[in-house]
Amino acid sequence: LAHRVTIMMHGRMQCIGSLQHLKSKFGDGYTLQFRIPPEHQPGLFEYLSRHFPHITLEDEDFGKVMYHLPSTQNGQPVQMSRIFGRIQCVAEQFQIEDY
């Protein structure tokens, strides 16, 4: 596996670097993906919205959902540990199969 990634556009290299470097330079926020029974999808979104008000639904398919969470809320960084902690609290309740 390579440790560096190149992004090309129209056959020309636009940037090169490690995944972490590119994400910190060009990325904005987190993508959260879940495999969850369809009947629990609305409840999960409501729960996540209470704890992360700026979360948005990106895609919803039968048994799968994807959300976008900005990396900051109210000027404060959102910590990964907080995201995972909130998910773990309700994983059984919403029958989350994978995330």
N, C-alpha and C positions, 0 to 999 in steps of 0.2 A: 504494500500500500504506500502511496505517496503521502508525504506530510504537507505538501503544498498544493494549492488548488489554483487553477487559472480560469478566469472568466473571459470568454470570447464573445464578440458581437460582430457580425458581418465579416467573419474570418480574421478579425484582428484582436490581439490580446488587449483586454481593457485593464485587468489587474491580476496580481498574483500574490499569494500569501497563504498562511495557515488558515484552517477553518475558523479558529478563534479570532484571528486578526481581521478576517473579512467580515465576520459577524459583528464584531465590535465597531468596525468602521462603517459598514453599510446596513447592518441589520437594525431592526427596530422592534423590540419586544420578543414575545414567545409565541410559539404555536403549540396549542394543547390539543391532542387527539385522543379520543376515547372510543373504545368498543363498549357499547352499552345497549341494553334492550330499548327499543323505541319508546315504550311506555314510560321510561325513566328519563328520557332526554329533556323534557321541559322542566322537570324538577331539578335536574343537575344544573341546567342553565340558571334557574332562579337562585339556587344555592350559591353558585359561583359569582353571580351578579351582586349578591349581597356583600360578599367579601372582596370582590374586585369589580367595582362599579364601571370601569372602562372596558371590560371584556366584551368582545363582539363575536357573534356566530359567523363563521366563515363558510362552513359547508355542513350539510346534514344529509345523511344517506341512511338507508335502512340498517340500523345497528351501529353506525359510525357517526361521530360528530367531530368537528374541528373548530376551535375557537382561536381568536387572536387576543393576546393580552399585552398591552404596552409595557415596556420595561420600567416605566415610572408611573406613579399615581400620586397626584397632589404634590408633585415635586420631589417625591421620595422614591428611591429605587425599590422595585418589587423583588424580594429575595426568593430564590428557588426553593429554599427550605420552607418558606411560608406557603408557597403554591403546593408543594408535595404534602405538607402537613394537612392542609385543608382537604385535599383529595383523599388522603388516607382516612380521614375522619368519616367520610361518607361512602367509601368504596363498597362496603357490604350493603348499605342501605339502598344505593342505586344500582346494585349488581353490576358494578364496573368490571368488565372482563379483562381489559387491558388499557393502559394509557402510557 
